[in-house]
């Protein structure tokens, strides 16, 4: 629902104003899991509505950002990803970017979550993307590193203690530059697995962490746990 507006959308808009427009974006979303690694390579990716039961305005929403076969080829060169036209931009991507660059004029490719990799494997893969930063591209991840829908409070309310503890532990690890702690997230905080019952929403965070050079600054925005158990916290490197 944040795709339609609200306080977190305002945070993403502010981020877009700060970033300006990169040459293109490599986005890792929690919602594209594969065996093996894929990258979208079409010139005009489809807007995928990979959800159900929401208002018609959300199902009708389109984000017609161009793809970038050139960027897809470069990602493939760096990572060995298979270039494909069998996906598009899922809601983990467009619900955020619709506010960051509302004119949909920044090229976007999605990189899949390769379920054949362990947590460190994802981090090491993400490090292979670092040269893209110097080439004018932005690497982004979309998930919620606290994401427990089973304990979600529809009427809002205060965050669970375990959710707040994990949110703060992730932020502290970033400030320390302690990527090993982020990789070994199970031991990052007490009851960490309540915050990460399945890891697909956490893994995109590692693609952001892997871009952080030693001593590089980190900042947080939209720093809030909603519904008791969903963290909207954003992390910006550099």
C-alpha atoms as an extended CHARMM CRD file, in Angstrom:
* protein
*
       238  EXT
         1         1  UNK       CA              0.0000000000        0.0000000000        0.0000000000  PROA      1               0.0000000000
         2         2  UNK       CA              2.9880000000        2.3230000000        0.4050000000  PROA      2               0.0000000000
         3         3  UNK       CA              3.0890000000        2.4570000000       -3.3890000000  PROA      3               0.0000000000
         4         4  UNK       CA              0.0040000000        4.6880000000       -3.2340000000  PROA      4               0.0000000000
         5         5  UNK       CA              1.5870000000        7.2300000000       -0.8800000000  PROA      5               0.0000000000
         6         6  UNK       CA              2.0750000000        7.9840000000        2.8080000000  PROA      6               0.0000000000
         7         7  UNK       CA              4.9280000000        8.8150000000        5.1360000000  PROA      7               0.0000000000
         8         8  UNK       CA              7.3050000000        6.1720000000        3.7940000000  PROA      8               0.0000000000
         9         9  UNK       CA              6.6590000000        7.2750000000        0.2270000000  PROA      9               0.0000000000
        10        10  UNK       CA              7.7380000000       10.7440000000        1.3290000000  PROA      10              0.0000000000
        11        11  UNK       CA             10.9930000000        9.2500000000        2.6170000000  PROA      11              0.0000000000
        12        12  UNK       CA             11.6500000000        7.5880000000       -0.7350000000  PROA      12              0.0000000000
        13        13  UNK       CA             10.8780000000       10.8370000000       -2.5710000000  PROA      13              0.0000000000
        14        14  UNK       CA             13.3900000000       12.6550000000       -0.3930000000  PROA      14              0.0000000000
        15        15  UNK       CA             15.9610000000        9.9570000000       -1.1750000000  PROA      15              0.0000000000
        16        16  UNK       CA             15.4280000000       10.4460000000       -4.9000000000  PROA      16              0.0000000000
        17        17  UNK       CA             15.9850000000       14.1720000000       -4.5440000000  PROA      17              0.0000000000
        18        18  UNK       CA             19.2620000000       13.5160000000       -2.7120000000  PROA      18              0.0000000000
        19        19  UNK       CA             20.5160000000       10.8970000000       -5.1630000000  PROA      19              0.0000000000
        20        20  UNK       CA             19.7300000000       12.5910000000       -8.4340000000  PROA      20              0.0000000000
        21        21  UNK       CA             19.4770000000       10.2610000000      -11.4220000000  PROA      21              0.0000000000
        22        22  UNK       CA             22.0590000000        7.5160000000      -11.8910000000  PROA      22              0.0000000000
        23        23  UNK       CA             22.8920000000        5.9380000000      -15.2320000000  PROA      23              0.0000000000
        24        24  UNK       CA             20.7820000000        2.9540000000      -14.1790000000  PROA      24              0.0000000000
        25        25  UNK       CA             19.7860000000        0.7570000000      -11.2460000000  PROA      25              0.0000000000
        26        26  UNK       CA             20.4070000000       -2.8730000000      -10.3720000000  PROA      26              0.0000000000
        27        27  UNK       CA             17.6100000000       -3.8670000000       -8.0030000000  PROA      27              0.0000000000
        28        28  UNK       CA             17.4870000000       -7.0090000000       -5.8800000000  PROA      28              0.0000000000
        29        29  UNK       CA             13.9310000000       -7.6960000000       -4.7010000000  PROA      29              0.0000000000
        30        30  UNK       CA             12.6970000000      -10.1930000000       -2.1370000000  PROA      30              0.0000000000
        31        31  UNK       CA             10.1160000000      -11.2990000000       -4.6900000000  PROA      31              0.0000000000
        32        32  UNK       CA             12.2250000000      -12.8820000000       -7.4180000000  PROA      32              0.0000000000
        33        33  UNK       CA             13.7570000000      -16.1530000000       -6.2270000000  PROA      33              0.0000000000
        34        34  UNK       CA             15.4110000000      -18.5430000000       -8.6790000000  PROA      34              0.0000000000
        35        35  UNK       CA             17.6540000000      -21.5900000000       -8.9150000000  PROA      35              0.0000000000
        36        36  UNK       CA             20.7070000000      -20.0950000000      -10.5190000000  PROA      36              0.0000000000
        37        37  UNK       CA             21.1370000000      -16.3810000000      -11.1120000000  PROA      37              0.0000000000
        38        38  UNK       CA             19.0880000000      -14.2860000000      -13.5160000000  PROA      38              0.0000000000
        39        39  UNK       CA             19.0510000000      -10.6510000000      -14.6200000000  PROA      39              0.0000000000
        40        40  UNK       CA             16.2990000000       -8.9540000000      -16.6090000000  PROA      40              0.0000000000
        41        41  UNK       CA             17.5800000000       -7.9650000000      -20.0420000000  PROA      41              0.0000000000
        42        42  UNK       CA             14.5910000000       -6.6160000000      -21.9500000000  PROA      42              0.0000000000
        43        43  UNK       CA             14.3950000000       -3.0410000000      -23.1950000000  PROA      43              0.0000000000
        44        44  UNK       CA             10.9520000000       -2.4860000000      -21.6490000000  PROA      44              0.0000000000
        45        45  UNK       CA             10.2520000000       -4.6370000000      -18.5660000000  PROA      45              0.0000000000
        46        46  UNK       CA              6.6890000000       -5.4560000000      -17.5700000000  PROA      46              0.0000000000
        47        47  UNK       CA              5.1820000000       -4.0840000000      -14.3620000000  PROA      47              0.0000000000
        48        48  UNK       CA              4.3940000000       -7.2650000000      -12.4060000000  PROA      48              0.0000000000
        49        49  UNK       CA              1.5160000000       -7.2700000000       -9.9200000000  PROA      49              0.0000000000
        50        50  UNK       CA              2.6450000000      -10.2330000000       -7.8330000000  PROA      50              0.0000000000
        51        51  UNK       CA             -0.0100000000       -9.9580000000       -5.1050000000  PROA      51              0.0000000000
        52        52  UNK       CA             -3.7600000000      -10.2410000000       -4.6300000000  PROA      52              0.0000000000
        53        53  UNK       CA             -6.6250000000       -8.7820000000       -2.6500000000  PROA      53              0.0000000000
        54        54  UNK       CA             -5.5770000000       -5.1360000000       -2.7080000000  PROA      54              0.0000000000
        55        55  UNK       CA             -7.4800000000       -2.0620000000       -3.9870000000  PROA      55              0.0000000000
        56        56  UNK       CA             -7.9380000000       -1.7250000000       -7.7580000000  PROA      56              0.0000000000
        57        57  UNK       CA             -5.7400000000        1.3810000000       -7.8320000000  PROA      57              0.0000000000
        58        58  UNK       CA             -2.7710000000       -0.7270000000       -6.7310000000  PROA      58              0.0000000000
        59        59  UNK       CA             -3.4410000000       -3.4730000000       -9.2610000000  PROA      59              0.0000000000
        60        60  UNK       CA             -3.7360000000       -0.8590000000      -11.9890000000  PROA      60              0.0000000000
        61        61  UNK       CA             -0.5080000000        0.9030000000      -11.1240000000  PROA      61              0.0000000000
        62        62  UNK       CA              2.1910000000        0.8660000000      -13.8140000000  PROA      62              0.0000000000
        63        63  UNK       CA              5.8670000000        1.7980000000      -13.6310000000  PROA      63              0.0000000000
        64        64  UNK       CA              7.0700000000        1.9860000000      -17.2360000000  PROA      64              0.0000000000
        65        65  UNK       CA             10.7810000000        2.4760000000      -16.5270000000  PROA      65              0.0000000000
        66        66  UNK       CA             13.0130000000        1.2910000000      -19.3620000000  PROA      66              0.0000000000
        67        67  UNK       CA             15.2600000000       -1.6950000000      -18.9580000000  PROA      67              0.0000000000
        68        68  UNK       CA             18.8780000000       -1.7020000000      -20.0280000000  PROA      68              0.0000000000
        69        69  UNK       CA             20.2230000000       -4.5840000000      -22.1090000000  PROA      69              0.0000000000
        70        70  UNK       CA             23.6290000000       -2.8880000000      -21.8050000000  PROA      70              0.0000000000
        71        71  UNK       CA             23.5200000000       -2.9270000000      -18.0090000000  PROA      71              0.0000000000
        72        72  UNK       CA             22.1650000000       -6.4890000000      -17.9860000000  PROA      72              0.0000000000
        73        73  UNK       CA             25.1180000000       -7.5730000000      -20.1070000000  PROA      73              0.0000000000
        74        74  UNK       CA             27.5280000000       -5.8690000000      -17.7140000000  PROA      74              0.0000000000
        75        75  UNK       CA             25.8820000000       -7.5350000000      -14.6960000000  PROA      75              0.0000000000
        76        76  UNK       CA             26.1470000000      -10.8670000000      -16.4860000000  PROA      76              0.0000000000
        77        77  UNK       CA             29.8260000000      -10.2110000000      -17.1790000000  PROA      77              0.0000000000
        78        78  UNK       CA             30.4950000000       -9.4590000000      -13.5020000000  PROA      78              0.0000000000
        79        79  UNK       CA             28.3730000000      -12.2040000000      -11.9240000000  PROA      79              0.0000000000
        80        80  UNK       CA             27.6420000000      -14.8750000000      -14.5220000000  PROA      80              0.0000000000
        81        81  UNK       CA             23.9110000000      -14.1170000000      -14.3330000000  PROA      81              0.0000000000
        82        82  UNK       CA             21.7660000000      -15.4720000000      -17.1560000000  PROA      82              0.0000000000
        83        83  UNK       CA             20.1090000000      -12.6760000000      -19.1370000000  PROA      83              0.0000000000
        84        84  UNK       CA             16.3660000000      -13.2700000000      -19.3780000000  PROA      84              0.0000000000
        85        85  UNK       CA             13.0730000000      -11.7350000000      -20.4590000000  PROA      85              0.0000000000
        86        86  UNK       CA             11.0670000000      -14.0830000000      -18.2280000000  PROA      86              0.0000000000
        87        87  UNK       CA             10.4860000000      -11.5750000000      -15.4190000000  PROA      87              0.0000000000
        88        88  UNK       CA             10.0620000000       -7.7960000000      -15.1650000000  PROA      88              0.0000000000
        89        89  UNK       CA              9.7330000000       -5.2850000000      -12.3370000000  PROA      89              0.0000000000
        90        90  UNK       CA              7.8810000000       -6.8340000000       -9.4000000000  PROA      90              0.0000000000
        91        91  UNK       CA              6.2460000000       -4.8750000000       -6.6100000000  PROA      91              0.0000000000
        92        92  UNK       CA              9.3780000000       -5.0240000000       -4.4630000000  PROA      92              0.0000000000
        93        93  UNK       CA             10.9450000000       -2.8210000000       -7.1190000000  PROA      93              0.0000000000
        94        94  UNK       CA              8.2730000000       -0.5510000000       -8.5520000000  PROA      94              0.0000000000
        95        95  UNK       CA              6.4320000000        0.2180000000       -5.2950000000  PROA      95              0.0000000000
        96        96  UNK       CA              9.6320000000        1.9130000000       -4.1040000000  PROA      96              0.0000000000
        97        97  UNK       CA             11.0330000000        3.3600000000       -7.3270000000  PROA      97              0.0000000000
        98        98  UNK       CA              7.6750000000        4.9110000000       -8.2210000000  PROA      98              0.0000000000
        99        99  UNK       CA              8.4670000000        7.4580000000       -5.5100000000  PROA      99              0.0000000000
       100       100  UNK       CA             12.2470000000        7.6590000000       -5.8650000000  PROA      100             0.0000000000
       101       101  UNK       CA             12.0150000000        8.4550000000       -9.6040000000  PROA      101             0.0000000000
       102       102  UNK       CA              8.3210000000        9.0740000000      -10.2970000000  PROA      102             0.0000000000
       103       103  UNK       CA              8.9350000000        9.9220000000      -13.9580000000  PROA      103             0.0000000000
       104       104  UNK       CA             10.1380000000        6.3340000000      -14.5230000000  PROA      104             0.0000000000
       105       105  UNK       CA             13.0600000000        7.6810000000      -16.5160000000  PROA      105             0.0000000000
       106       106  UNK       CA             15.9350000000        5.7680000000      -14.8840000000  PROA      106             0.0000000000
       107       107  UNK       CA             16.7180000000        2.3690000000      -16.4760000000  PROA      107             0.0000000000
       108       108  UNK       CA             16.1800000000       -0.5890000000      -14.1460000000  PROA      108             0.0000000000
       109       109  UNK       CA             17.2830000000       -4.2050000000      -14.2200000000  PROA      109             0.0000000000
       110       110  UNK       CA             16.4190000000       -6.7850000000      -11.5900000000  PROA      110             0.0000000000
       111       111  UNK       CA             18.8750000000       -9.3560000000      -10.2940000000  PROA      111             0.0000000000
       112       112  UNK       CA             17.2980000000      -12.4970000000       -8.8670000000  PROA      112             0.0000000000
       113       113  UNK       CA             17.9160000000      -14.0780000000       -5.4820000000  PROA      113             0.0000000000
       114       114  UNK       CA             19.7880000000      -17.2810000000       -6.2790000000  PROA      114             0.0000000000
       115       115  UNK       CA             18.4700000000      -19.8570000000       -3.8110000000  PROA      115             0.0000000000
       116       116  UNK       CA             21.4760000000      -22.0950000000       -4.4850000000  PROA      116             0.0000000000
       117       117  UNK       CA             23.6350000000      -19.6600000000       -2.4730000000  PROA      117             0.0000000000
       118       118  UNK       CA             24.0650000000      -19.4520000000        1.2810000000  PROA      118             0.0000000000
       119       119  UNK       CA             24.0780000000      -16.1100000000        3.0580000000  PROA      119             0.0000000000
       120       120  UNK       CA             27.7900000000      -15.4850000000        2.5750000000  PROA      120             0.0000000000
       121       121  UNK       CA             27.4450000000      -16.4930000000       -1.0510000000  PROA      121             0.0000000000
       122       122  UNK       CA             24.9180000000      -13.7070000000       -1.5650000000  PROA      122             0.0000000000
       123       123  UNK       CA             27.2720000000      -11.2220000000        0.0620000000  PROA      123             0.0000000000
       124       124  UNK       CA             30.2490000000      -12.2890000000       -2.0550000000  PROA      124             0.0000000000
       125       125  UNK       CA             28.1200000000      -12.1430000000       -5.2100000000  PROA      125             0.0000000000
       126       126  UNK       CA             27.0250000000       -8.6350000000       -4.2680000000  PROA      126             0.0000000000
       127       127  UNK       CA             30.6720000000       -7.5340000000       -3.9090000000  PROA      127             0.0000000000
       128       128  UNK       CA             31.1610000000       -8.4300000000       -7.5680000000  PROA      128             0.0000000000
       129       129  UNK       CA             28.7590000000       -5.5960000000       -8.4090000000  PROA      129             0.0000000000
       130       130  UNK       CA             30.9430000000       -2.9130000000       -6.8140000000  PROA      130             0.0000000000
       131       131  UNK       CA             32.5690000000       -1.7480000000      -10.0770000000  PROA      131             0.0000000000
       132       132  UNK       CA             29.1420000000       -0.5770000000      -11.2450000000  PROA      132             0.0000000000
       133       133  UNK       CA             29.1780000000        2.2210000000       -8.6810000000  PROA      133             0.0000000000
       134       134  UNK       CA             32.2090000000        3.7680000000      -10.3570000000  PROA      134             0.0000000000
       135       135  UNK       CA             30.4750000000        3.3890000000      -13.7280000000  PROA      135             0.0000000000
       136       136  UNK       CA             27.5210000000        5.5460000000      -12.6720000000  PROA      136             0.0000000000
       137       137  UNK       CA             25.0770000000        2.8440000000      -11.6160000000  PROA      137             0.0000000000
       138       138  UNK       CA             23.2510000000        2.3580000000       -8.3290000000  PROA      138             0.0000000000
       139       139  UNK       CA             22.8430000000       -1.0120000000       -6.5710000000  PROA      139             0.0000000000
       140       140  UNK       CA             19.7010000000       -1.3160000000       -4.4580000000  PROA      140             0.0000000000
       141       141  UNK       CA             17.9100000000       -3.9480000000       -2.4070000000  PROA      141             0.0000000000
       142       142  UNK       CA             14.2230000000       -4.0870000000       -1.5570000000  PROA      142             0.0000000000
       143       143  UNK       CA             12.9050000000       -6.1300000000        1.3450000000  PROA      143             0.0000000000
       144       144  UNK       CA             12.2060000000       -5.6140000000        5.0570000000  PROA      144             0.0000000000
       145       145  UNK       CA             14.8860000000       -6.9120000000        7.3500000000  PROA      145             0.0000000000
       146       146  UNK       CA             12.2410000000       -7.3570000000       10.0260000000  PROA      146             0.0000000000
       147       147  UNK       CA              9.4390000000       -9.1680000000        8.2360000000  PROA      147             0.0000000000
       148       148  UNK       CA              7.1120000000      -11.4590000000       10.1910000000  PROA      148             0.0000000000
       149       149  UNK       CA              3.6260000000      -11.3730000000        8.6900000000  PROA      149             0.0000000000
       150       150  UNK       CA              2.3300000000      -14.0380000000       11.0880000000  PROA      150             0.0000000000
       151       151  UNK       CA              2.6920000000      -11.6330000000       13.9900000000  PROA      151             0.0000000000
       152       152  UNK       CA              1.5350000000       -8.5330000000       12.0620000000  PROA      152             0.0000000000
       153       153  UNK       CA             -0.9130000000       -6.3320000000       13.9920000000  PROA      153             0.0000000000
       154       154  UNK       CA             -3.5300000000       -5.0120000000       11.6040000000  PROA      154             0.0000000000
       155       155  UNK       CA             -4.5130000000       -2.2920000000       14.0590000000  PROA      155             0.0000000000
       156       156  UNK       CA             -0.9280000000       -1.0780000000       14.4480000000  PROA      156             0.0000000000
       157       157  UNK       CA              0.3880000000       -0.8100000000       17.9650000000  PROA      157             0.0000000000
       158       158  UNK       CA              3.8550000000       -0.7800000000       19.4430000000  PROA      158             0.0000000000
       159       159  UNK       CA              6.6130000000       -2.8790000000       17.8850000000  PROA      159             0.0000000000
       160       160  UNK       CA              7.4860000000       -6.1600000000       19.5220000000  PROA      160             0.0000000000
       161       161  UNK       CA             10.6570000000       -5.9150000000       21.5830000000  PROA      161             0.0000000000
       162       162  UNK       CA             12.3560000000       -8.5400000000       19.4210000000  PROA      162             0.0000000000
       163       163  UNK       CA             11.5610000000       -6.5520000000       16.2750000000  PROA      163             0.0000000000
       164       164  UNK       CA             13.0130000000       -3.3410000000       17.6940000000  PROA      164             0.0000000000
       165       165  UNK       CA             16.0750000000       -5.1740000000       18.9860000000  PROA      165             0.0000000000
       166       166  UNK       CA             16.8150000000       -6.7060000000       15.5840000000  PROA      166             0.0000000000
       167       167  UNK       CA             16.2070000000       -3.4460000000       13.7340000000  PROA      167             0.0000000000
       168       168  UNK       CA             18.6630000000       -1.6760000000       16.0180000000  PROA      168             0.0000000000
       169       169  UNK       CA             21.2160000000       -4.5010000000       15.8070000000  PROA      169             0.0000000000
       170       170  UNK       CA             21.2300000000       -4.2980000000       12.0030000000  PROA      170             0.0000000000
       171       171  UNK       CA             21.7560000000       -0.5440000000       12.1200000000  PROA      171             0.0000000000
       172       172  UNK       CA             24.5520000000       -0.8700000000       14.6820000000  PROA      172             0.0000000000
       173       173  UNK       CA             26.3390000000       -3.4680000000       12.5290000000  PROA      173             0.0000000000
       174       174  UNK       CA             26.2200000000       -1.0820000000        9.5650000000  PROA      174             0.0000000000
       175       175  UNK       CA             27.6240000000        1.7650000000       11.6540000000  PROA      175             0.0000000000
       176       176  UNK       CA             30.4690000000       -0.5070000000       12.8090000000  PROA      176             0.0000000000
       177       177  UNK       CA             31.0300000000       -1.7580000000        9.2760000000  PROA      177             0.0000000000
       178       178  UNK       CA             30.6150000000       -5.2790000000       10.6790000000  PROA      178             0.0000000000
       179       179  UNK       CA             29.4630000000       -7.1690000000        7.6190000000  PROA      179             0.0000000000
       180       180  UNK       CA             30.2670000000      -10.5490000000        9.1790000000  PROA      180             0.0000000000
       181       181  UNK       CA             27.5900000000       -9.8240000000       11.7840000000  PROA      181             0.0000000000
       182       182  UNK       CA             25.0820000000       -8.9820000000        9.0430000000  PROA      182             0.0000000000
       183       183  UNK       CA             25.9250000000      -12.2040000000        7.2190000000  PROA      183             0.0000000000
       184       184  UNK       CA             25.5730000000      -14.2580000000       10.4180000000  PROA      184             0.0000000000
       185       185  UNK       CA             22.2430000000      -12.5960000000       11.1480000000  PROA      185             0.0000000000
       186       186  UNK       CA             20.9390000000      -15.4980000000       13.2700000000  PROA      186             0.0000000000
       187       187  UNK       CA             23.3070000000      -14.3780000000       16.0270000000  PROA      187             0.0000000000
       188       188  UNK       CA             22.8380000000      -10.6760000000       15.4960000000  PROA      188             0.0000000000
       189       189  UNK       CA             20.2170000000      -10.3360000000       18.2340000000  PROA      189             0.0000000000
       190       190  UNK       CA             18.2460000000      -12.4880000000       20.6340000000  PROA      190             0.0000000000
       191       191  UNK       CA             15.2200000000      -14.0640000000       18.9170000000  PROA      191             0.0000000000
       192       192  UNK       CA             16.5530000000      -12.9540000000       15.5230000000  PROA      192             0.0000000000
       193       193  UNK       CA             14.5580000000      -15.6720000000       13.7660000000  PROA      193             0.0000000000
       194       194  UNK       CA             11.3200000000      -14.0430000000       14.8730000000  PROA      194             0.0000000000
       195       195  UNK       CA             12.3570000000      -11.0570000000       12.7640000000  PROA      195             0.0000000000
       196       196  UNK       CA             13.5660000000      -13.2610000000        9.8940000000  PROA      196             0.0000000000
       197       197  UNK       CA             11.3150000000      -16.3490000000        9.8120000000  PROA      197             0.0000000000
       198       198  UNK       CA             12.3210000000      -16.8060000000        6.1480000000  PROA      198             0.0000000000
       199       199  UNK       CA             15.2780000000      -14.9650000000        4.7100000000  PROA      199             0.0000000000
       200       200  UNK       CA             14.1180000000      -13.7150000000        1.2950000000  PROA      200             0.0000000000
       201       201  UNK       CA             13.1850000000      -10.3060000000        2.7360000000  PROA      201             0.0000000000
       202       202  UNK       CA             16.5050000000      -10.0330000000        4.5730000000  PROA      202             0.0000000000
       203       203  UNK       CA             18.8840000000      -11.0720000000        1.8010000000  PROA      203             0.0000000000
       204       204  UNK       CA             18.5170000000       -7.8780000000       -0.3080000000  PROA      204             0.0000000000
       205       205  UNK       CA             20.0930000000       -6.0250000000        2.6180000000  PROA      205             0.0000000000
       206       206  UNK       CA             23.3550000000       -7.9050000000        2.0100000000  PROA      206             0.0000000000
       207       207  UNK       CA             23.5140000000       -6.5300000000       -1.5280000000  PROA      207             0.0000000000
       208       208  UNK       CA             23.5170000000       -3.0520000000        0.0140000000  PROA      208             0.0000000000
       209       209  UNK       CA             26.0020000000       -3.9620000000        2.7660000000  PROA      209             0.0000000000
       210       210  UNK       CA             28.4510000000       -5.3920000000        0.2430000000  PROA      210             0.0000000000
       211       211  UNK       CA             28.7560000000       -1.9670000000       -1.3990000000  PROA      211             0.0000000000
       212       212  UNK       CA             30.0440000000       -0.3510000000        1.8060000000  PROA      212             0.0000000000
       213       213  UNK       CA             33.7740000000        0.3060000000        1.6040000000  PROA      213             0.0000000000
       214       214  UNK       CA             35.8060000000        0.4450000000        4.8220000000  PROA      214             0.0000000000
       215       215  UNK       CA             34.9720000000        3.6520000000        6.6590000000  PROA      215             0.0000000000
       216       216  UNK       CA             32.2440000000        4.6610000000        4.2030000000  PROA      216             0.0000000000
       217       217  UNK       CA             29.3430000000        6.5520000000        5.7300000000  PROA      217             0.0000000000
       218       218  UNK       CA             25.9130000000        5.0470000000        6.2780000000  PROA      218             0.0000000000
       219       219  UNK       CA             22.5860000000        6.7530000000        6.9110000000  PROA      219             0.0000000000
       220       220  UNK       CA             19.0880000000        5.4920000000        7.7510000000  PROA      220             0.0000000000
       221       221  UNK       CA             15.6580000000        6.7620000000        6.7490000000  PROA      221             0.0000000000
       222       222  UNK       CA             12.0280000000        5.6360000000        7.1660000000  PROA      222             0.0000000000
       223       223  UNK       CA             13.3400000000        4.1170000000       10.3940000000  PROA      223             0.0000000000
       224       224  UNK       CA             10.2010000000        2.5960000000       11.8700000000  PROA      224             0.0000000000
       225       225  UNK       CA              8.7410000000       -0.8150000000       12.7000000000  PROA      225             0.0000000000
       226       226  UNK       CA              5.0600000000       -0.9220000000       11.7250000000  PROA      226             0.0000000000
       227       227  UNK       CA              2.3210000000       -3.3840000000       12.6450000000  PROA      227             0.0000000000
       228       228  UNK       CA              4.5790000000       -4.6750000000       15.3810000000  PROA      228             0.0000000000
       229       229  UNK       CA              6.7620000000       -6.7550000000       13.1000000000  PROA      229             0.0000000000
       230       230  UNK       CA              7.5840000000       -5.0950000000        9.7460000000  PROA      230             0.0000000000
       231       231  UNK       CA             10.5930000000       -2.7750000000        9.5020000000  PROA      231             0.0000000000
       232       232  UNK       CA             10.4360000000       -0.0020000000        6.9300000000  PROA      232             0.0000000000
       233       233  UNK       CA             14.0120000000        1.1040000000        7.7040000000  PROA      233             0.0000000000
       234       234  UNK       CA             16.0370000000        2.1680000000        4.6800000000  PROA      234             0.0000000000
       235       235  UNK       CA             19.8350000000        2.1260000000        4.5020000000  PROA      235             0.0000000000
       236       236  UNK       CA             21.9160000000        4.4330000000        2.3220000000  PROA      236             0.0000000000
       237       237  UNK       CA             25.6280000000        3.8550000000        1.7330000000  PROA      237             0.0000000000
       238       238  UNK       CA             27.8160000000        6.8560000000        0.8810000000  PROA      238             0.0000000000
